[in-house]
């Protein structure tokens, strides 16, 4: 007897809700999947109403993706356990600082034979060891395979169905093609590659560079300066990946996919990390205050990733080899003046 497969989305911010729209519509045309797509929502009270009730009755995430209608078959669910139970494909789209706890709650309910796909652009920090992949955390905690989807994808533009590309990275071709069928639309083109590690690291590290790009913009510098920051930041990304993850065999071709240089460029010109960088340069407020004021309480992942990467570089005595990564972290912690950032770029070791 043929049993249809189930998909659930773990997360409901602007990107999670955007992906819910895409996947919710696509499963209706894919015979192998159940029509219902559960979306885990961290329950919040919005003007006296539960956010899950609002989504399930108005079919709109009024807090994180206002003005965008979600498919009727996307069901908001406040229980991680109920989202995980009986699900074949788990799509992780939540802030990376909450992933460990989410996995712990879900583990007893994970279906044998299921797999995950991470859309989270961040890293996992283990004190005294350094950073590791979030997909490795998922694999270890849930004992399932995990692919990734990364790309030059600002959620607000994807939700408006503006054409863009993304990269699914999966070592298993069957899972990669299944994920492609779940995500691909006429406005959201998907390429499938095998380099899970390279794709994931590009998606995380580019957020640090985007904060730096925003700092320069907030200081009044123009496009030529931004181009230099993108180029030098890209070089630091590649250096970091080959320095610390060479044993995972990252592919040079991955850097030219949407998950690589394209994602770096679009994030340096738009998105929350650039916005936080600009605000850091134009005020004396803390990152936490700026996130509340500018992002509605959502996190700028580049700030967290910069801290995690900086700790690893300090432990290895390699801060000087990654001046953009190091300076961005110091500025985010208000330990370095924003006006010093351009000096770090100007004196970058590649110029020596």
Beta strands, then each sheet from edge to edge (+ up, - down):
strand 1: 5-10
strand 2: 33-40
strand 3: 45-46
strand 4: 49-50
strand 5: 74-77
strand 6: 89-92
strand 7: 115-118
strand 8: 123-126
strand 9: 130-133
strand 10: 145-150
strand 11: 164-169
strand 12: 188-193
sheet 1: 5+ 2+ 1+ 6+ 7+ 10+ 11- 12-
sheet 2: 3+ 4-
sheet 3: 8+ 9-
end
